[in-house]
């Protein structure tokens, strides 16, 4: 029986194929689309999360507290701290370091207002912004460590030995950064992220955002991934990438 990597970890990089025939987009993808929608269409992020989350409610995978928030009429934050996996559009659209931090906070604090949640989202957006500006992986590590205090000195092999499932930013963001910044290309970053185990879709979403900005996505992987998305998701992403292209 097929099980998602986050529930049945495969702690090696030699898995095949990259896209299982029963694969589907995750809750993290839905939330990333909501962030992109909020930023490119100037929507209230909370409204965008409610809209997209309810539209794809049956896709599943929601964290318990986020699911309760989605189902409620509440629009305010609830102190959670695991939002870095959805913030990539903020890093792509940012025009400066300060702008990256500002956009990350704007799309995070509406739900995940815990200091660690804000920190993880800001660090992820900043790493993506720096990668997009062709800052080297080493210098991205230095900048992130100096500003946020994350330990980025461990190797992927060292992380893999002891890493366990954890949804918090403080236990996913540093690991994801190492997976991306120590990779040789985009696919290698995703394989690194899957191989360490834990909350694989979250780690891969964070690592993938950084790796995309560093290396770009190969056409075969981009084309295959595009096919898993709905028409309305593709429309939002098309506008996002159009705006990103105009900023370059």
BAKEFI-400189 format. One line per field, with one value per residue (C-alpha): x, y, z; residue in one letter; residue number from 1. Coordinates in pm, 1 decimal, decimal comma. Example, Ala and Ser with C-alpha at 12.3 -4.5 7.8 and 13.67 -1.06 7.14 Angstrom:
# residues 2
c1: c(1230,0; 1367,0);
c2: c(-450,0; -106,0);
c3: c(780,0; 714,0);
rest: c(A; S);
nr: c(1; 2);
END
This chain:
# residues 248
c1: c(0,0; 130,0; 191,3; 315,9; 685,2; 599,4; 413,5; 646,8; 996,2; 1250,8; 1589,5; 1797,1; 1834,9; 1800,8; 1419,6; 1249,4; 1051,7; 1064,1; 687,2; 488,8; 184,8; -38,5; 124,7; -81,0; -24,7; -10,7; -160,0; 166,8; 114,9; -239,8; -112,5; 170,7; -82,9; -285,7; 21,7; 91,3; -272,5; -265,8; 52,0; -9,5; -380,6; -349,1; -585,9; -603,0; -383,7; -630,4; -910,3; -690,6; -604,1; -969,3; -1066,1; -805,0; -807,6; -1181,6; -1178,4; -931,2; -1040,5; -1065,6; -704,3; -616,7; -287,0; -381,6; -226,5; -490,7; -488,5; -483,6; -773,5; -975,2; -897,2; -997,6; -1328,9; -1407,7; -1517,7; -1213,8; -979,9; -706,9; -384,0; -359,6; 6,3; 132,7; 487,5; 513,8; 453,8; 788,8; 677,9; 429,4; 628,3; 833,1; 631,6; 733,5; 1101,1; 1052,4; 863,3; 1085,3; 1291,8; 1520,5; 1615,9; 1373,3; 1098,3; 1151,3; 1108,5; 805,2; 626,2; 706,0; 561,6; 251,4; 154,3; 256,8; 127,7; -237,2; -220,2; 127,5; 219,5; 449,6; 799,9; 951,9; 694,0; 767,4; 1141,1; 1123,5; 912,5; 1138,4; 1450,5; 1301,7; 1190,7; 1530,7; 1718,0; 1507,6; 1559,1; 1936,8; 1947,9; 1749,0; 2012,4; 2285,9; 2436,8; 2645,7; 2519,2; 2805,3; 2719,2; 2348,6; 2440,5; 2646,2; 2369,3; 2097,6; 2311,2; 2411,1; 2056,7; 1854,2; 2099,6; 2019,3; 2283,9; 2360,0; 2692,3; 2565,5; 2569,7; 2271,5; 2422,4; 2458,2; 2098,0; 1963,3; 2103,4; 1886,2; 1613,4; 1254,2; 908,1; 857,3; 634,2; 783,7; 990,8; 1283,1; 1305,2; 1236,8; 1385,0; 1755,9; 1739,8; 1570,0; 1828,4; 2111,9; 1932,5; 1910,2; 2237,8; 2449,2; 2281,9; 2431,4; 2101,6; 1725,1; 1656,6; 1942,0; 1791,5; 1455,4; 1624,6; 1817,6; 1494,9; 1309,2; 1606,5; 1637,5; 1287,5; 1058,2; 786,2; 903,0; 657,9; 730,3; 1108,1; 1093,5; 865,7; 1113,8; 1421,4; 1253,5; 1178,8; 1542,1; 1670,6; 1445,6; 1591,2; 1945,1; 1934,5; 1604,2; 1379,3; 1466,8; 1203,6; 1114,9; 1047,9; 863,7; 644,5; 562,0; 481,8; 265,6; 41,9; -56,4; -198,2; -547,3; -620,7; -689,4; -359,4; -172,6; -334,8; -208,0; 141,6; 153,9; 84,9; 336,4; 615,8; 522,8; 565,8; 888,1; 1019,8; 938,0; 1141,8; 1457,4);
c2: c(0,0; 347,2; 573,5; 930,3; 964,0; 1166,9; 863,1; 593,9; 739,2; 607,9; 705,6; 693,5; 898,3; 618,0; 606,5; 574,9; 714,4; 1077,9; 1100,4; 796,3; 732,6; 776,7; 1099,0; 1412,3; 1766,9; 1814,5; 2051,6; 2244,1; 2303,9; 2427,6; 2673,7; 2788,6; 2858,8; 3058,1; 3266,7; 3330,2; 3426,1; 3666,4; 3836,9; 3866,1; 3946,3; 4165,0; 3950,4; 3925,5; 3620,0; 3483,0; 3500,6; 3330,4; 3047,5; 2993,2; 2999,4; 2755,6; 2534,8; 2482,5; 2438,2; 2151,1; 2032,7; 1669,6; 1669,1; 1615,0; 1638,0; 1946,0; 1998,4; 1961,2; 2322,8; 2459,7; 2232,4; 2358,2; 2715,6; 2645,3; 2499,1; 2785,3; 3141,7; 3274,3; 3492,7; 3559,6; 3369,9; 3086,5; 3080,4; 2800,6; 2775,8; 2569,3; 2796,1; 2804,0; 2542,2; 2781,4; 3105,2; 3058,1; 3312,5; 3583,6; 3512,9; 3505,3; 3835,5; 4023,9; 4313,5; 4353,5; 4182,4; 4398,2; 4331,6; 3954,7; 3978,3; 4204,7; 3975,9; 3666,0; 3821,0; 3943,7; 3597,9; 3413,1; 3612,3; 3568,0; 3211,0; 3123,7; 3413,9; 3220,3; 3378,1; 3053,9; 3038,3; 3393,3; 3330,3; 3019,0; 3190,8; 3496,8; 3282,2; 3081,8; 3387,7; 3548,8; 3235,8; 3222,5; 3593,3; 3558,5; 3248,7; 3430,4; 3707,4; 3448,0; 3458,7; 3144,2; 2860,4; 2924,0; 3291,2; 3211,9; 2983,3; 3259,9; 3519,0; 3290,9; 3174,9; 3529,2; 3663,5; 3371,2; 3153,1; 2827,5; 2554,2; 2481,8; 2307,0; 1947,1; 1741,0; 1563,7; 1229,4; 1349,8; 1475,7; 1151,3; 938,6; 1088,8; 1297,6; 1225,3; 1356,0; 1713,0; 1981,0; 2285,3; 2545,4; 2504,7; 2134,3; 2156,1; 2482,0; 2424,1; 2066,5; 2176,3; 2449,2; 2196,9; 1967,7; 2252,4; 2434,3; 2116,5; 1985,2; 1976,5; 2054,8; 2076,3; 1703,2; 1633,2; 1878,4; 1698,8; 1360,1; 1494,0; 1618,6; 1290,8; 1085,3; 1239,1; 1120,6; 1310,8; 1537,9; 1484,0; 1701,6; 1997,5; 1956,8; 1908,0; 2210,0; 2433,1; 2280,2; 2288,2; 2658,5; 2737,9; 2491,9; 2634,9; 2981,0; 2839,0; 2601,2; 2637,4; 2336,6; 2102,0; 2103,4; 1736,3; 1774,3; 2104,2; 1960,5; 1648,9; 1846,7; 2093,2; 1805,2; 1729,0; 2078,7; 2200,7; 2468,1; 2733,9; 2655,3; 2688,7; 3025,8; 3161,3; 3024,0; 3157,2; 3506,6; 3461,1; 3362,5; 3640,8; 3894,9; 3732,2; 3751,2; 4119,7; 4179,7; 4010,5);
c3: c(0,0; -87,9; 209,6; 208,3; 305,9; 617,5; 758,1; 626,2; 608,3; 362,5; 501,1; 185,0; -133,1; -387,6; -401,3; -737,9; -908,2; -801,2; -861,6; -748,6; -966,8; -662,0; -546,6; -490,4; -374,6; 1,5; 256,0; 241,2; -130,5; -70,5; 191,2; -36,2; -311,1; -57,0; 29,3; -338,3; -393,7; -97,6; -219,0; -592,9; -561,7; -249,4; -44,4; 333,4; 405,8; 661,7; 406,5; 146,0; 385,8; 471,9; 105,2; -23,0; 286,6; 276,1; -101,2; -62,1; 280,2; 167,1; 55,4; 420,6; 602,6; 804,6; 1144,6; 1413,8; 1531,3; 1177,9; 1083,1; 1379,8; 1276,0; 915,4; 1023,9; 1262,2; 1202,5; 1390,1; 1184,7; 1440,9; 1518,5; 1767,0; 1871,6; 1648,8; 1515,0; 1196,8; 895,8; 713,1; 460,2; 295,1; 277,8; -42,7; -247,1; 0,1; -62,5; -438,5; -446,1; -201,0; -331,3; -29,3; 295,2; 490,1; 236,3; 267,6; 645,1; 609,9; 362,3; 567,7; 881,7; 699,6; 573,6; 890,0; 1185,4; 1080,6; 1214,6; 1342,7; 1570,6; 1805,1; 1796,9; 1666,1; 1389,2; 1281,6; 1305,4; 1086,8; 822,6; 816,3; 787,1; 501,2; 307,1; 358,9; 246,1; -71,3; -136,1; -95,7; -314,2; -582,9; -568,6; -633,7; -286,2; -238,5; -17,0; 226,6; 260,5; 297,4; 587,2; 744,6; 703,3; 842,9; 1135,1; 1228,8; 1212,5; 1348,4; 1539,3; 1360,1; 1364,5; 998,9; 1051,4; 1059,6; 740,8; 589,5; 694,9; 1054,9; 1067,6; 919,3; 1203,1; 1476,1; 1311,9; 1411,0; 1318,5; 1435,5; 1281,7; 1455,1; 1273,1; 1510,9; 1423,1; 1048,9; 919,5; 1001,8; 874,8; 553,0; 496,2; 524,4; 277,3; 24,9; 83,7; 78,1; -239,9; -588,2; -764,7; -709,1; -722,7; -483,8; -233,5; -247,1; -209,7; 89,5; 248,3; 202,1; 318,9; 666,1; 761,7; 994,1; 855,7; 500,4; 310,5; 538,0; 518,7; 141,6; 95,9; 279,2; 115,6; -225,5; -200,6; -124,7; -386,1; -656,6; -595,3; -592,3; -887,1; -1067,0; -1128,0; -1415,6; -1688,6; -1649,6; -1277,0; -1321,0; -1597,4; -1396,5; -1081,7; -1276,7; -1387,4; -1027,0; -971,0; -1048,2; -1307,7; -1043,4; -868,1; -1195,7; -1258,1; -925,5; -979,8; -1335,1; -1205,1; -921,9; -1159,7; -1399,0; -1118,3; -1002,2; -1359,2; -1375,0; -1058,7; -1188,2);
rest: c(X; X; X; X; X; X; X; X; X; X; X; X; X; X; X; X; X; X; X; X; X; X; X; X; X; X; X; X; X; X; X; X; X; X; X; X; X; X; X; X; X; X; X; X; X; X; X; X; X; X; X; X; X; X; X; X; X; X; X; X; X; X; X; X; X; X; X; X; X; X; X; X; X; X; X; X; X; X; X; X; X; X; X; X; X; X; X; X; X; X; X; X; X; X; X; X; X; X; X; X; X; X; X; X; X; X; X; X; X; X; X; X; X; X; X; X; X; X; X; X; X; X; X; X; X; X; X; X; X; X; X; X; X; X; X; X; X; X; X; X; X; X; X; X; X; X; X; X; X; X; X; X; X; X; X; X; X; X; X; X; X; X; X; X; X; X; X; X; X; X; X; X; X; X; X; X; X; X; X; X; X; X; X; X; X; X; X; X; X; X; X; X; X; X; X; X; X; X; X; X; X; X; X; X; X; X; X; X; X; X; X; X; X; X; X; X; X; X; X; X; X; X; X; X; X; X; X; X; X; X; X; X; X; X; X; X; X; X; X; X; X; X; X; X; X; X; X; X);
nr: c(1; 2; 3; 4; 5; 6; 7; 8; 9; 10; 11; 12; 13; 14; 15; 16; 17; 18; 19; 20; 21; 22; 23; 24; 25; 26; 27; 28; 29; 30; 31; 32; 33; 34; 35; 36; 37; 38; 39; 40; 41; 42; 43; 44; 45; 46; 47; 48; 49; 50; 51; 52; 53; 54; 55; 56; 57; 58; 59; 60; 61; 62; 63; 64; 65; 66; 67; 68; 69; 70; 71; 72; 73; 74; 75; 76; 77; 78; 79; 80; 81; 82; 83; 84; 85; 86; 87; 88; 89; 90; 91; 92; 93; 94; 95; 96; 97; 98; 99; 100; 101; 102; 103; 104; 105; 106; 107; 108; 109; 110; 111; 112; 113; 114; 115; 116; 117; 118; 119; 120; 121; 122; 123; 124; 125; 126; 127; 128; 129; 130; 131; 132; 133; 134; 135; 136; 137; 138; 139; 140; 141; 142; 143; 144; 145; 146; 147; 148; 149; 150; 151; 152; 153; 154; 155; 156; 157; 158; 159; 160; 161; 162; 163; 164; 165; 166; 167; 168; 169; 170; 171; 172; 173; 174; 175; 176; 177; 178; 179; 180; 181; 182; 183; 184; 185; 186; 187; 188; 189; 190; 191; 192; 193; 194; 195; 196; 197; 198; 199; 200; 201; 202; 203; 204; 205; 206; 207; 208; 209; 210; 211; 212; 213; 214; 215; 216; 217; 218; 219; 220; 221; 222; 223; 224; 225; 226; 227; 228; 229; 230; 231; 232; 233; 234; 235; 236; 237; 238; 239; 240; 241; 242; 243; 244; 245; 246; 247; 248);
END
